[in-house]
Amino acid sequence: MNKPDLDNRDRIETLVRAFYKKVRANELLGPFFNQTITSEEAWEEHFVLLTDFWELNLLEVKGFNGNPARAHQGVDKQFKHSITTGHFDQWVALWKETIDEIFEGEKAEYAKLRATNMAKGMYKKVIANRPGGFILPDGASGLSFG
């Protein structure tokens, strides 16, 4: 079966919406998102923001205006610094699963790689922002997500 690649904004939006539908229903991730993004209007804003983000990262189209590290650090603080690598692992797994269900091709593969790498970096930024900071153990660059 031939599936389209993630080569335009409409397809990226399709991915973002399908992915977050899974995230919202996910037992591990849903509470973080559903308690942070509390209205359908806010979800629509989130979809636009994340479509902008992925359009920048996959197609190099400018338009994203946000600070993902600050957003994730704020959620971690809101949830009493409880975000773990398991949350990022689940996020990456759902992202890859959603891509594989709908898309294939060079950009689809790149989106999976970018998400995996972003998850590693974002987790480091989240824990570094915790009270007292956090020093990663040796070999932290080998952390595995997804």
VOPAGU-2260 file (C-alpha; in pm, 1 decimal, decimal comma):
REM VOPAGU-2260
SITE   aa  ch    i         X         Y         Z
SITE  MET   A    0       0,0       0,0       0,0
SITE  ASN   A    1     132,2     341,9     -90,3
SITE  LYS   A    2      92,0     608,5     173,2
SITE  PRO   A    3     171,8     977,0     130,4
SITE  ASP   A    4     480,8    1140,7     274,9
SITE  LEU   A    5     474,9    1427,1     525,8
SITE  ASP   A    6     551,9    1678,9     255,4
SITE  ASN   A    7     302,9    1959,8     315,0
SITE  ARG   A    8     126,5    2146,6     593,6
SITE  ASP   A    9    -208,6    1970,5     549,7
SITE  ARG   A   10     -46,4    1631,1     599,1
SITE  ILE   A   11     146,1    1754,3     901,2
SITE  GLU   A   12    -179,9    1881,5    1050,8
SITE  THR   A   13    -340,6    1543,2     984,4
SITE  LEU   A   14     -54,4    1378,7    1174,3
SITE  VAL   A   15     -70,5    1624,5    1463,8
SITE  ARG   A   16    -445,7    1577,6    1508,2
SITE  ALA   A   17    -431,4    1196,0    1482,3
SITE  PHE   A   18    -137,9    1181,4    1721,4
SITE  TYR   A   19    -293,7    1402,8    1986,8
SITE  LYS   A   20    -618,2    1208,7    1966,6
SITE  LYS   A   21    -413,6     909,7    2085,7
SITE  VAL   A   22    -225,5    1116,2    2343,5
SITE  ARG   A   23    -547,8    1249,7    2495,0
SITE  ALA   A   24    -680,1     895,6    2537,4
SITE  ASN   A   25    -352,4     750,5    2662,1
SITE  GLU   A   26    -354,1     643,2    3026,9
SITE  LEU   A   27       1,1     764,6    3092,1
SITE  LEU   A   28      10,6    1085,7    2886,5
SITE  GLY   A   29    -353,3    1191,5    2880,1
SITE  PRO   A   30    -362,9    1339,5    3231,2
SITE  PHE   A   31     -70,7    1573,6    3159,2
SITE  PHE   A   32    -225,9    1705,3    2839,8
SITE  ASN   A   33    -591,3    1703,3    2939,3
SITE  GLN   A   34    -528,4    1889,2    3265,1
SITE  THR   A   35    -302,8    2142,6    3093,6
SITE  ILE   A   36    -505,3    2201,9    2776,3
SITE  THR   A   37    -853,6    2226,8    2918,7
SITE  SER   A   38   -1082,9    2344,6    2637,5
SITE  GLU   A   39   -1146,3    2253,7    2276,0
SITE  GLU   A   40   -1045,7    2607,7    2182,2
SITE  ALA   A   41    -712,0    2559,5    2358,6
SITE  TRP   A   42    -667,1    2226,5    2180,3
SITE  GLU   A   43    -727,3    2397,2    1845,1
SITE  GLU   A   44    -458,3    2651,7    1933,5
SITE  HIS   A   45    -227,3    2365,7    2030,7
SITE  PHE   A   46    -288,5    2189,9    1698,3
SITE  VAL   A   47    -196,8    2506,5    1506,8
SITE  LEU   A   48     112,9    2564,6    1720,8
SITE  LEU   A   49     233,8    2205,3    1679,6
SITE  THR   A   50     158,4    2205,4    1308,2
SITE  ASP   A   51     372,9    2520,5    1282,9
SITE  PHE   A   52     644,1    2349,8    1487,5
SITE  TRP   A   53     656,7    2038,0    1271,4
SITE  GLU   A   54     627,5    2237,4     949,8
SITE  LEU   A   55     939,9    2425,5    1058,5
SITE  ASN   A   56    1123,5    2107,4    1155,7
SITE  LEU   A   57    1026,7    1898,3     852,9
SITE  LEU   A   58     984,3    2151,2     574,2
SITE  GLU   A   59    1185,9    2447,9     705,8
SITE  VAL   A   60     883,3    2676,3     676,9
SITE  LYS   A   61     908,1    2964,3     922,4
SITE  GLY   A   62     607,6    3049,3    1132,9
SITE  PHE   A   63     654,0    2867,5    1462,6
SITE  ASN   A   64     650,0    3101,0    1759,3
SITE  GLY   A   65     691,8    2910,7    2081,7
SITE  ASN   A   66     930,8    2781,1    2343,9
SITE  PRO   A   67     894,0    2403,5    2379,7
SITE  ALA   A   68    1146,0    2376,5    2663,9
SITE  ARG   A   69     965,8    2637,7    2872,1
SITE  ALA   A   70     631,3    2470,2    2804,0
SITE  HIS   A   71     755,0    2125,7    2909,4
SITE  GLN   A   72     931,7    2265,3    3215,0
SITE  GLY   A   73     608,6    2437,6    3318,5
SITE  VAL   A   74     408,6    2117,2    3285,7
SITE  ASP   A   75     671,2    1927,7    3484,6
SITE  LYS   A   76     646,2    2189,5    3760,8
SITE  GLN   A   77     263,8    2180,4    3750,5
SITE  PHE   A   78     277,3    1803,2    3799,7
SITE  LYS   A   79     529,4    1818,1    4085,8
SITE  HIS   A   80     830,7    1723,4    3872,8
SITE  SER   A   81     688,3    1383,8    3786,9
SITE  ILE   A   82     775,0    1360,8    3416,3
SITE  THR   A   83    1000,0    1059,1    3353,1
SITE  THR   A   84    1174,1     895,7    3061,0
SITE  GLY   A   85     873,1     661,9    3050,3
SITE  HIS   A   86     651,1     952,9    2951,3
SITE  PHE   A   87     886,5    1049,1    2671,9
SITE  ASP   A   88     915,9     683,8    2563,0
SITE  GLN   A   89     537,0     662,4    2536,1
SITE  TRP   A   90     516,9     992,6    2349,2
SITE  VAL   A   91     776,0     876,9    2094,4
SITE  ALA   A   92     609,9     535,9    2055,6
SITE  LEU   A   93     271,0     695,4    1983,7
SITE  TRP   A   94     430,0     944,0    1743,1
SITE  LYS   A   95     602,4     668,5    1545,5
SITE  GLU   A   96     291,7     448,8    1550,4
SITE  THR   A   97      75,7     731,6    1418,0
SITE  ILE   A   98     321,6     814,7    1141,5
SITE  ASP   A   99     347,2     450,6    1037,2
SITE  GLU   A  100     -32,6     418,9    1019,5
SITE  ILE   A  101     -78,8     716,7     787,7
SITE  PHE   A  102     248,0     805,8     615,2
SITE  GLU   A  103     564,5     669,2     462,9
SITE  GLY   A  104     862,9     819,2     291,2
SITE  GLU   A  105    1169,4    1027,0     359,5
SITE  LYS   A  106     996,8    1302,7     559,4
SITE  ALA   A  107     797,1    1046,1     759,3
SITE  GLU   A  108    1117,8     869,2     859,0
SITE  TYR   A  109    1282,0    1201,7     936,6
SITE  ALA   A  110     986,8    1298,8    1159,4
SITE  LYS   A  111    1037,7     982,2    1364,0
SITE  LEU   A  112    1411,3    1046,1    1399,2
SITE  ARG   A  113    1360,1    1412,3    1490,8
SITE  ALA   A  114    1102,5    1321,7    1756,4
SITE  THR   A  115    1333,7    1065,2    1912,8
SITE  ASN   A  116    1621,5    1310,9    1926,2
SITE  MET   A  117    1399,1    1592,7    2052,5
SITE  ALA   A  118    1265,1    1372,2    2331,3
SITE  LYS   A  119    1616,6    1306,2    2458,1
SITE  GLY   A  120    1705,3    1674,8    2455,2
SITE  MET   A  121    1375,9    1784,9    2603,9
SITE  TYR   A  122    1401,9    1540,7    2893,6
SITE  LYS   A  123    1745,8    1677,9    2974,1
SITE  LYS   A  124    1606,1    2032,4    2971,8
SITE  VAL   A  125    1313,2    1932,4    3192,4
SITE  ILE   A  126    1525,7    1768,7    3460,1
SITE  ALA   A  127    1789,1    2042,7    3446,0
SITE  ASN   A  128    1517,9    2292,6    3540,0
SITE  ARG   A  129    1407,6    2106,4    3852,1
SITE  PRO   A  130    1479,3    2251,1    4197,6
SITE  GLY   A  131    1847,4    2213,2    4269,9
SITE  GLY   A  132    1909,1    2114,2    3909,8
SITE  PHE   A  133    2000,8    1769,2    3804,5
SITE  ILE   A  134    2331,2    1630,8    3689,0
SITE  LEU   A  135    2291,4    1360,2    3430,5
SITE  PRO   A  136    2487,6    1040,1    3489,9
SITE  ASP   A  137    2778,8     944,8    3267,4
SITE  GLY   A  138    2659,4     814,0    2934,6
SITE  ALA   A  139    2345,6    1028,4    2939,3
SITE  SER   A  140    2374,2    1079,0    2567,3
SITE  GLY   A  141    2290,2     709,5    2542,2
SITE  LEU   A  142    1946,6     754,9    2699,0
SITE  SER   A  143    1695,1     558,3    2498,0
SITE  PHE   A  144    1353,9     686,4    2405,6
SITE  GLY   A  145    1119,5     492,3    2183,8
